[in-house]
């Protein structure tokens, strides 16, 4: 019987052969070899299957054609379910390893730190339509806050997309298929509520940024963002708004989506209870022109006043009308 690999590289795939081949090439050049590649295929044709077949002699690769299209993020979960490795290294098909040592550095880190269950690295955003790149390193203070209070990731996702992470394969952690826009943040908050994140200070993954991504399609769309944020907070608790960083994230959400009255919340798809502090944010913002709220300094001062007003006088950060 073959011994299980140390790492399962899980690749949820959908058609984009030119991106997937770039990822496969980066996998084939890795110096660390104790891994398997699991591809779960949501494509309507055989293009992914044919590409996988051409790489089966270069590394251990298992291709699974989904009987029906699973979509995001259930196709991610399907790849994780089929993984045999001790560690899960999810890689989206438009992302790729930044250097041949990347997987070895991930593996060495968790072997030297056996208490670790979740690790992530710095990464490089590659804007495919703009011919530019941006290196992303977490700010030390924000990393410390994320360890102390994972809900602050709502304010600033200092971890990044799932492709820059690796976590133990214990068969219990999967992505919530009710979400698309905040699916990674919800997973991190849930996972890190019982595990400490560890960080490798080196760019190990390139993240492809393009218009066809689910996150790009959902950006600033009320009917996506409003239901998902309320769904998330119904899971983790609106009391997390007591953190000023989380409060500021909600303030910016209402401002950026130009929510001017509470009816627009229900029109966007959320009909549950609305905490008083959210109502207060909307009311305060409605007193000022949208263009004025877009001025960062003014918006920040107003948010702070609203936050302390609610903390001092209302003290109601729960899900109550």
Secondary structure, 3 states (H helix, E strand, C coil): CCCCCCEEEEEEECCCHHHHHHHHHHHHCCCCCCEEEEEEECCCCCHHHHHHHHHCCCCCEEEEECCCCCCCCHHHHHHHHCCCCCEEEECCCCEEECCCCHHHHHHHHHHHCCCCCEEEEEEEEEECCCCEEEEECCCHHHHHHHHHCHHHHHCCCCCCCHHHEEEECCCCCCCCCCCCCCHHHHHHHHHHCCCCEEEEEEEEEEEEECCCCHHHHHCCCHHHHHHHHHHHHHHHCHHHHHCHHHHHHHHHHHHHCCCCCCHHHHHCCCCCCCCHHHHHHHHHHHCCCHHHHCCHHHHHHHHHHHHHHHHHHHCCCCCCC
